[in-house]
Amino acid sequence: MKQSSKIFVGMDVHKDSIDITLAEQGGEVRRFGEVGGERAALLKAVRKLTSRGSELVFVYEAGPCGFWIHREITALGHACWVVPPSLIPQRPGNHVKTDRRDSENLARLARAGELTCVHVPDVRDEAVRDLVRARDDAVIAQRRARQQLKALLLRNDIRYVGKTSWTSAHLRWLSELKLPQPAQQIAFQEYVDAITVATGRIERFEQAMRDEVSTWRFAPAVAALQAMRGIQFVHAMTLVAELGDLTRFESPRQLMAYLGLVPSENSSGQRRRQGSITKAGNTYARRVLVEAAWAYRHPARLTRIIALRQEALPKRVCDIAWKAQLRLCAKYRRLRARRVLETKIIVALARELSGFVWAIGQHVKPR
């Protein structure tokens, strides 16, 4: 084998095992074998492959095992690709799926240049992202506990007559509530305690996020995104933690496609048919943008809260944020006058809002 030859190493990764297949550039495809899923077994296999004297390119699917395999392999000086499962080409009519076939398929496609790699964050960026997602899990737990409590009260025809739930007045009403049966009172109190615990977790997570951002390299981007209407601290942290360096996207359209905010299409010949958004890519960032887009239902204006957030920001960033307000608020009124469904309007605003997020990201560099 020549010293300059290249070998593509397809790895089907699981918790307890890694199936490995080798595809030589311009040569045969053969199975290397199966190794354990732990770090020591992987490194032993990498050392054995390195002894062949060829350039190695490792490839595996993104999954629950994370990016530690990528970091271990690249630390040894080898190339490693992490590919999203949704973008791996599949042959129609292939109904047999095994670990061996999956690793062989990865090796063949990598050799043919038909794979798309995901962005791999560094250790600190991934740690911040885990913190942001943990807060999101706490919000989901709080929402579930609140729904369960409301369902219990509704089954017993106990209704809150106030305007808004979970305000201080509503919480006082709950603290004075007494259900007719002792068993129901126990269930009621457990639901209330679950809500209290989840609320405390959210507050602790948000404080931890504020502590982390002070020393994070993307702190300028987090501050700059808050210049926009509807994007507060948690939204900005989520966007930056999930998207990373926005300069890696070549255009706003690329970011929109990454977020799954572009319409799906089924066209053939002279017929062109577009459907709902693709919903591909990062769900956390897409959901945050949709939440922020609801703020543009109201007329454009610079509120006191937004002005305070813009005080220390560059003028160029503030100009982009104001341009976004003018454009998106006008678009909402225009589509509303055409009687477009409001949820569709908000999604359309979220798509354009991602373009302004991209524009701000081009003017704010990491530390």
C-alpha positions, -999 to 999 in steps of 0.1 A, spaced: 0 0 0 13 34 -9 22 59 18 -1 85 2 -32 63 0 -63 74 18 -86 51 38 -122 61 47 -132 45 80 -170 41 85 -181 36 121 -215 26 132 -215 38 168 -236 25 197 -233 27 234 -216 -7 238 -201 -14 203 -186 3 172 -187 -15 139 -159 -4 116 -156 -8 78 -126 5 56 -130 19 21 -97 24 3 -95 53 -21 -98 36 -55 -97 2 -39 -118 -23 -21 -143 -20 8 -137 -45 36 -148 -49 72 -123 -42 100 -144 -56 128 -164 -47 158 -148 -31 189 -162 -20 223 -179 14 227 -156 26 254 -127 50 249 -99 25 254 -113 1 227 -117 29 202 -82 42 207 -67 8 204 -85 3 170 -73 38 159 -37 29 167 -39 -3 148 -52 15 118 -26 42 121 1 15 118 -9 9 82 8 42 72 -22 56 53 -41 88 57 -72 81 77 -106 98 74 -131 86 101 -168 91 97 -198 84 120 -234 95 125 -243 122 150 -262 105 178 -266 102 216 -230 93 221 -220 129 214 -188 143 200 -162 127 223 -152 103 195 -146 132 172 -124 150 198 -104 119 206 -97 111 169 -88 147 159 -65 150 189 -45 121 174 -41 141 141 -67 123 120 -97 138 101 -131 129 116 -165 137 100 -197 137 120 -227 134 97 -265 140 104 -285 108 99 -312 128 81 -288 138 53 -273 103 46 -285 92 11 -306 60 12 -311 36 -16 -348 30 -24 -359 -6 -19 -332 -13 7 -351 -29 37 -321 -46 54 -304 -26 81 -275 -39 102 -245 -24 120 -222 -39 94 -242 -25 65 -245 10 81 -207 13 86 -201 0 51 -225 26 37 -208 54 56 -174 44 43 -186 42 7 -205 75 8 -175 93 24 -152 80 -3 -177 92 -29 -179 127 -13 -217 125 -8 -219 132 29 -226 165 47 -209 171 80 -223 188 111 -207 216 130 -189 202 160 -187 228 189 -157 229 213 -160 217 248 -170 250 264 -196 258 238 -211 224 242 -212 228 280 -231 261 276 -255 244 252 -262 216 277 -269 242 303 -294 260 280 -311 228 271 -313 218 308 -332 250 315 -356 241 286 -362 207 302 -371 224 334 -396 247 316 -412 216 301 -414 200 335 -430 231 350 -455 234 321 -465 197 325 -470 201 363 -491 232 358 -513 214 332 -517 184 356 -527 207 384 -553 226 363 -567 192 351 -572 181 387 -590 214 396 -612 212 365 -623 176 373 -635 190 406 -652 221 390 -628 245 408 -622 275 385 -600 305 389 -620 337 381 -590 360 377 -577 371 343 -542 355 342 -529 323 358 -496 319 377 -495 355 388 -490 364 424 -528 367 429 -533 332 413 -506 317 436 -523 333 467 -556 317 455 -539 283 452 -524 286 487 -558 291 502 -575 264 482 -589 233 500 -602 203 481 -632 183 495 -614 150 499 -582 144 519 -568 122 491 -574 149 466 -557 175 488 -526 153 489 -526 151 451 -532 188 449 -503 196 472 -479 173 454 -487 191 421 -481 225 437 -448 213 452 -437 200 417 -444 234 402 -424 251 430 -395 228 425 -395 233 387 -398 271 391 -368 271 414 -348 250 389 -355 275 361 -344 304 382 -311 286 391 -305 276 355 -310 312 344 -286 325 370 -260 299 360 -265 311 324 -258 347 334 -227 336 353 -214 316 323 -220 342 297 -197 367 315 -166 347 305 -179 330 274 -163 339 240 -197 345 224 -208 370 251 -207 399 225 -231 380 202 -255 373 231 -255 410 240 -259 421 204 -289 399 196 -308 414 226 -309 447 206 -337 431 186 -373 432 197 -386 399 211 -351 385 218 -344 387 255 -315 371 273 -327 335 273 -336 337 236 -302 352 227 -284 326 248 -303 298 231 -297 311 196 -259 315 201 -255 282 220 -273 263 193 -260 281 162 -224 289 174 -204 314 153 -229 329 128 -202 337 103 -200 300 94 -232 305 74 -224 320 41 -258 337 36 -291 343 54 -308 317 32 -283 290 44 -292 299 80 -330 298 72 -326 263 56 -305 251 86 -333 262 109 -360 245 88 -379 277 82 -379 275 44 -410 260 26 -409 224 14 -413 219 -23 -428 192 -46 -423 205 -82 -423 186 -114 -422 199 -150 -443 231 -153 -460 225 -119 -444 242 -88 -460 234 -55 -447 246 -21 -458 233 12 -453 239 49 -418 246 63 -394 217 63 -388 218 101 -353 204 94 -323 213 115 -322 228 150 -355 227 167 -344 247 198 -333 278 177 -364 276 154 -388 276 184 -370 306 200 -373 326 167 -410 318 164 -415 329 200 -397 361 193 -416 368 161 -449 372 181 -435 405 194 -437 421 159 -475 420 159 -475 455 175 -463 488 158 -426 494 156 -412 515 185 -381 517 206 -392 508 241 -373 518 273 -363 482 279 -348 478 244 -331 512 246 -314 500 278 -302 469 261 -288 489 232 -268 514 252 -234 497 250 -239 482 215 -224 494 182 -246 517 162 -245 493 132 -262 466 154 -289 490 166 -296 501 130 -301 465 120 -324 459 149 -345 490 140 -346 480 104 -359 446 114 -387 462 134 -398 484 105 -398 456 81 -414 428 102 -441 450 118 -451 463 84 -451 428 69 -474 415 98 -499 443 90 -497 436 53 -503 399 56 -530 404 82 -549 427 59 -548 398 33 -564 376 60 -535 352 61 -537 327 90 -519 343 119 -497 313 127 -485 314 91 -477 350 94 -456 344 126 -436 317 108 -429 340 79 -418 367 103 -395 341 121 -379 332 88 -371 369 80 -360 375 116 -334 348 112 -320 368 84 -315 398 106 -300 376 133 -275 365 106 -267 401 97 -260 410 134 -238 379 137 -216 392 108 -208 424 127 -201 409 161 -170 387 165 -162 363 193 -137 372 219 
